[in-house]
Amino acid sequence: MRVVVLGAGLLGVTSAYYLQQLGHEVTVVDRHATPAAKARGRVDTVVTAAAAADQLLRQSAARRAARAKWVGLYVRLRRRFAKLLDRAIGEAPKSKPIEHLVRLGAYSRDIVRSLRDEAGVPPGQRNPGLLSIYTDADAFNARLARASHWKDLGCEERLVSAEEALRIEPALQALRGELAGAAYSLDDPAARDPAQFAASMVFLCRAAGVRFLTQHTVISLEERAGRIDHVELLDADGQPVVLRGQAYVLALGISSAMHAEKLKIAMPFRFLREYIVTIPLKDATRAPRVALRDRQGKLGIRRIETPGSDCLRVSATVRASFDEESEPDSDRVDAILRRIETLLPGAADTAHASLETVVHAVSRDGLPMIGKTRLFNLFLNVAPGARGWINACGAGKSIARIVSGLRPELEFAFRNP
């Protein structure tokens, strides 16, 4: 079957890979020049944290004019979405959203391990794991109370004492006396670098025969007789292109909502802004070896390699409005840098930090939208949230099976009108 995947983000790329593995002829369409461009750092603008506020002020007038058009469109879409909520594309989850997410994460973890084993990656080259640290005793005790339940759902985290956490990651010595405990997961997907993961998935896709149609912008999905008849595109020169397939997977991120609204498919989004701060190391001996998740500070911290030197990559996610996409909060960046100095004093050169921001769409229940729509040849793989790349393989393999008429291997709240 000829399958067209709309969007070459990580969800689109992983969907394409598993569709190709199931014997389909797959074409992936994306407006960027490089597949998985955002995950691979090929499109984001980076500014120094110190200059972020000044840059925002200089650009505010132009942004305000451009934003007004999008705000108006967003308001109209919200009104239409409200009318369509009763016809929402998905069934209500039969368990709590967090339980579905834990299962999806465990499934994705196992798939990534299988891919890596097939590629022959030695165990010694695998990541050293993820340590989720708690500086709030009540929060850690609540996690202890849920331990057996999370284990039943496939979670591999091992709960450890404060002393054991410090043995696992000696760089946290400054928290001695404050640390309540931690959860440790060896070889956790969240400890990977998404850019490296994206590059690997694109390579696997090309090797499997997936065709990438880059620098092509999706203009509209045209419906006929209860199905998608074709997709209208514009190529790099602005020339119209018509693309036909037998099945279509919509994986265009936030842009998916506009196409879904035209097709009378409810896709109620809320928005999250991810702050990604990259900080050069000042003293590598004080930097963490394992990836960290700071539960109280709500930060993800990883040590990464860059062409110049090793750095810390710190991420934080907050709720955002669609019209705030271009306006990062410099006060929040300062708070992130202060927290890093508290957790890892002297390790990073916070004065030379750089900032990226990305706006993510999530569904109203917080679950990725994976599954069928009212149009029998249109499928969804959208709204993964800020940590969606971690679950990309699980989502991609699941939608590939659904498109192929196979039962997913995962128990999840798949969309099924």
N, C-alpha and C positions, 0 to 999 in steps of 0.2 A: 504494500500500500504506500502511496506517496503521501508523506506527512510534512506539513509546513509548520515549523516552530517559529512563532513571532516573538523575537527577543532573544538576544545572545548573552544575557546575564547568566549567572551561574545556574539558575533554575532552568533556563532555556537550554544551556549547554548540556547539563546532566540529563534533561529530558531527551535531547537529541541522541546522546550516547546510548541510552538504554532502548530507545526506539530502534536505533540502527542495530543493536544487538538482537532485537526480536525480529529482524529481517525486513524492516521497512526501508524505504528510500526517503531520506530525510534532508530537507533544506531548512536552514536557519537564517532568518532575516533580521538585520539589525542596522540601526542608523550610524553606529560608530564604525571606525575603520578597523578595529580590533575586536574579536570576540571576547566576552567577559571583560570589557575595557575597564569598567569601574573597579571590579575586584582586583585587577592587575595594575591599578594606579595609572591608567593611560589617559584619563579624561579629567580627573579632579584637579581643581585649582588649589594650590597650597600657598598659604600666607603665613608670615611669622605671627606668633601669638601676640607679641608686643604691638605689631602694626595693625592687628585686626580691626580695632575700633576706629582708627583713623581711616582705614580703607573703606569701612562701611559708611562713614560720614561722607566721604568724597563721592561714593557711588549712590547715595540714598535717593537723590532726585530721579536719576534714571530708573532705579529699581521701582520707585513708587509708581511711576507711570506704567511700567511694564506689569507690575503686580496688580494694578487696578483691573486690567483686562482679565487676568486669571482669577481674581477674587470674584468678579461678577459671574464668570463661568462656573466657578466652584459652588457659589450660592445656588445657581440654577440647578446644578447637578444634585446638590443636597436635597433640594425640594422634590426633585423627581425620585431620588432614591427613597425618600420617606414614603412616597406612594407605592413603591415597589417592595417594601420590606415584607409585606405579607406574602409575597411571591418569591421570597428569597431562595436562592439556588441551592442552599444546603439544608440538610436535616439538622435539628438541634443535637449537639453531642450528648451521648448517653452517659458520659462521665465528665469530670471536671476538665476544662481545657488544659490545665497543667499536666494531667495524666496523659492526654493525647500527645503533648509536646515531649514528655519524657519517653514515651514509646517511640515517637518519630526519631528522637535523638539517638536512642539505643539502636534502632534499625539502621540509621545512617552510619553510625559508628561501625557496625558489623560489615556493612557494604564497603565502606572505605578500606577496612582491613582486608577484605577479600580482594579488592582491586590492587592493593599494595602487595599482597602475597602473590597474586598473578604476575605482577611486574618484577617480583624477585627482590624487593627491598629488604635488606638484612635487618633483624631486630635491633641491632646496635645503632642503626641510623634513624630509628623512630623517635618521636618527640618524648621528652622526659615527663610529660604529664601536666595536669592542671591541679592547682591547690586553691580551693575556695576558703578564704579566711574569714573568721567571725571575731569581731571585737566587741560584740554584744552577747552576753551570756544567755539572755532569754531567747534570742534568735537561734543560737546554737542548740539550746535545749529543745526548741521546737523542731529543729532539723533532726535531732536524735530521736524524737518521738515518731517521726515519719520514716525512719530508716528502713524498716522492714517492708513498708508499703512501696517505697521507691525501688527497693531491690526486686520486688515481685514484678514491677513494670519494666525491668531491664537496666536500671541505673547501676553503674559499677562503682560509684563513689564509695570510698572507705573512710569512715569517720575516725579522726585521730585527735589526740590531746594536743594542747598547746605545745608541750615539750616535743612531741613527735613531729609536729608541724615545723618547729624550728630546726629539727634535725633534717627534715626533708628539704627545707629552704633556709639555710643559715643567714641569708640576706635580710631576713625579717627580725633580726636580733633587737632592733629598736622597739619592737612591739612586745618584748618580754614584759610580763606583768599586765598587759592589756589584752593579749590574745586569749580568747575563750576556747578556741578549738578550730578545727578545719575539716574539710572534706577533700580527700585526695583521689584523683582518678588518673591512673597510669595510662599514658598514650592516648589522652583524650583528644577528640577532634578539635575542640576549642583552642587547643594549644598550637594548632597549625597556623601557618601564615596563609591567609586567604589568597594572596597573590600567587604564591607557589602552587597552591591547590588548583587555582583557576587555570594557570598555565598547563598543568598536568592534564586537566580534563579536556582542554582545547586540543592538546596533542593527541589524546586518546580518541577524540572525536574525528580528527582529521585522518588518523591511522585507520579508523573503522570505516571511513568513506563518507562521513557527513559532509554535506556541501554548505559552505557559509556564503551568504549573499550580504556582504557588508556595505556600508554607506548607502543603504536603501531604507527610506523612511516609510513606515506604514501609515497610509492616509485613511483607509477605510476597509472594513470587512463587509462584503456585500452578501446579503441573505436572499435566498430564493427557495421557496417550497420547503421551509423548515430546516434548511441547511445553509452552510456557507458555500456560496458558489465560487467566489474568487476573492482575492485581496488586491487592493489597489495600492501601488507604491510610487514613490519618487526616487529616482536614482541619484547618484552624486552630482549629475549635471542638471538636476531638476526636471528630468524627462519622466513621463508617466510609464509605469510598468504594471502589467497585470500578471498575477501569479495564481495558479490553480493547484490544488491538491485534493486528495480524498479525505483527509482529516487535517485539523488545525489545532495547535496548542497555543493558547494565549498566555504569554509570559513576558509582558511588556512593563511590569512593575506598575507604577502610579499611572502611566499612560493607558493601562488596560481599562481603567474606569470609563474613560471617554468612549471607547469602542463598545464596551459592555452596555453603557447607557443607551447608545443608539440602537442596540439590538434588544433592548428591553430585558436585560439581564441585571438583576440587582447585585451591586458590588459595593456595599457600604464600607468605606474606609475610615480609619483615623490615622493620624500621622505621627511618626516619631523622628526626631532629629538625633543623629549619631555624631558626637564630637570625637574626632580621631586626632590625638595629639602625639606627635613624634618628637622624642627628646634624645639628643645625643648623650652618650654615657660620659660621665666625668671620671668615675672610678669603677672599672669593670669588676673589680673584686667585691664591690658592694651591690652589684646588680643581680637580680634573681636568675636562677638557672631554669626553674620551672615557670610555666605560665601561672599567673595569679588572677583570682577573681575576688575583689574586695567587696564583700557583701554589704557592709555598712556604708562604704563610700560609693557603692554601685559603679565600680570601675573594673574593666578588664585590662590586664597588663601582660604584655608579652615582650620578650627580648627578640629583636630581629636583626638580621644582617642587612646593611645597606652598602652601596659602593664605597662610601667614605669610611664608615666605621659601624660598630654595633650601636643600636639605639633601643630605647624603650618605646613601644607602641601602646598607647593608653587610649581606651575608648570608654565613652559614657553615653547613655541614651536617655533622652527626655521626651515628653510629649510636646508636640508642636502643632501649630495651625498651618494649613496649606499656604497661607499668605505670608508666613514667616520664613519661607524656605531660604531666602537670601540673607537673613539677618541673624547670624550666630551671636550668642550672648558672651561678650568678652569677660564678664564677671564669672561666668561658669567656667571658662577656661582658667581663670586665675584660681578658682576653687580646686580644679583638678590638679594644677601644679602644686598648690599647697598640700594637698592630700598625698601626692607622691613624695614630697619632702618629709612628710610625717612617717610614711610607711618605709621609705628607702632613703634616709638622709645621706646626702653626699654621693649618691650613686649616679644621678643624672644632672645634666647641665640645663636646668629649667629656663635659664635666661635665653637660650637659643632654641626653644621649642618651636615647632611649626604646627599649623592647624589645618585640618580638612573637616568639612561637614557634609553629611549625606542625609537626605530625607528619605525615610522608608515608609511604606504603607503597610498597615496591618488591618485585619478584619475587625469587626465590632467585638467578636468573641476572642480575639487574639490568636486564632488558629490560621495557618496558611490555607488558602483556598485552592484545594486540589480536587479535581474530579470533573464531572459532567456538567453540561448546561442544557437548557431546553432545546438547543439546536443539536441534532444527533451527531454531527461531525465536528463540533467545537468543544474543546476541553480547556480547563484552566489549570495553571500552576503559577499562582500569584500571591501577593501579600504575605511574605515570609517573615517580615519584621527585621530588626537590625541583626539578629543572629541567624538569619536565614541561610547563609552560606554553609553553616555547620550541618544543616539538615538537607542540603541540596541533593545529595545522592539518594536519600530515602524518598524525597518528594519526586525526583526525576524518575527513579525506577518504578514508583507507584503509578505515576501518570502514564508511563509507557505501557504498563500492564493494562490499565483501564482503557487506553486508546485501542489496545490490541484485543479487547474483549475478554481479558483474563482477570481473575480475581486478585486483588492486591494481597501481598504477603503480610501486610501490616494491619492491625486493628486500629482504625483511625476514623475521625469524623469526615470522611470524604464527601464532597458535594455530589448530591444525587437528586435532581429535581423530580 
